[in-house]
């Protein structure tokens, strides 16, 4: 047996998932296969439990049985809250299992309910990795940041998204055109570049002389547990890194570890050169030494989307010092104006 692989326990708040899929995905039925496939990619699932009053979800029994899910019955009782009973039973079972089965390394809590946030915190205190799964529209904003990773069911491979019709403007006549599928809006590439480069820069500043792709991915997930390269159109994280490398954002090299390349910034050239060229042009317009304050605004007049963070720098001052270190310009402190003066090399 491979003892290095993750061993996973899945706990499903099934009522939350089934009702969420029905309401958020226009009547679609919750499908276990995309969840099972996503977890199989992350490790070996050794426990699968779903909690609900199964008299209300009879049509799901066969599907769950085919995926070897143990269905825990939480019957509805007069004068009692079925939902709270299911939540409490699921939380107690998860914590109990964490003490009884120390070989289980990862707990998957499938729900969008923020009531499970304390359970997530407790499992992480017990040194367990926690992955959440929920519907994008019905997941509480409190839950994903508490997890090590959070998967939106809607974005899993194999989930068919419903077609959406365009909302009519006031006064616009109805149309008989067929509805068109509206893809989820992903972040702009510049935002993705900034997220990756800021994280890479932070890892390098923290003393990691060599940053591997796996370490970078873990750091991205620590910052944003909902991060998923598939939301940006990439099949794998390696494919995302290769795209960034082709555009000069980062450099990907052999680390000696198969399938886990080293990620770094280019020593010179690439995307940095474009940013430094903008800086040169602004300084040249000054016809002499120019104060550092105000330089960034002048660069943004030339390129409104400019941000030093997209190049991996934590501040504009850090970016300016990097430019000076590379000989792009000189940078001298002026007591008279209480600011740095920038000038092109003579």
Beta strands, then each sheet from edge to edge (+ up, - down):
strand 1: 7-13
strand 2: 44-52
strand 3: 70-73
strand 4: 106-110
strand 5: 129-134
strand 6: 149-152
strand 7: 251-253
strand 8: 262-264
strand 9: 290-291
strand 10: 330-334
strand 11: 339-343
sheet 1: 3+ 2+ 1+ 4+ 5+ 6+
sheet 2: 7+ 8-
sheet 3: 9+ 11- 10+
end
